[in-house]
Amino acid sequence: SFETDVDIKTFKILNFYYSKDKKNVYYEDKKIPGSDPETFEILGENGYSKDKNNVYFENHIIDGADIKTFRALAGKIAEDKNNYYKSEKISGKK
C-alpha cells in the first residue's frame, strides 16, 4: 500500500496531486511506474509531467512521447514534435 511504500524521511509534497520520496514519484496515492524523483517535473496544472525516462499523464506513461519537445497545452491536451495528445493517448499526428 501507499503508506508502507513511502520513505517518510524523504517524502515531499510537490502540489495537490504529486508527491515524491527518494525512490518514487506518486500521483495521488499511486506510484508512477518508471519515474525518476531526481529529474521529475510537473508540466502545468493538467496532469502532465516528465522526467529523464518518460512523459506521464497522471500516473500513466505516454508511450512514444518525445521527452525533449513535449509540452502541455490547454485542458488535457498536449503536444510534442510528432503528435497531439489527449490524456495519455495520441489524438492526432502533426
Rosetta blueprint (number, residue, H / E / L):
1 S L
2 F H
3 E H
4 T H
5 D H
6 V L
7 D L
8 I L
9 K L
10 T L
11 F L
12 K E
13 I E
14 L L
15 N L
16 F L
17 Y L
18 Y E
19 S E
20 K E
21 D L
22 K L
23 K L
24 N L
25 V E
26 Y E
27 Y E
28 E L
29 D L
30 K E
31 K E
32 I L
33 P L
34 G L
35 S L
36 D L
37 P L
38 E L
39 T L
40 F L
41 E E
42 I E
43 L E
44 G L
45 E L
46 N L
47 G L
48 Y E
49 S E
50 K E
51 D L
52 K L
53 N L
54 N L
55 V E
56 Y E
57 F E
58 E L
59 N L
60 H E
61 I E
62 I L
63 D L
64 G L
65 A L
66 D L
67 I L
68 K L
69 T L
70 F L
71 R E
72 A E
73 L L
74 A L
75 G L
76 K L
77 I E
78 A E
79 E E
80 D L
81 K L
82 N L
83 N E
84 Y E
85 Y E
86 K E
87 S L
88 E L
89 K E
90 I E
91 S E
92 G E
93 K E
94 K L
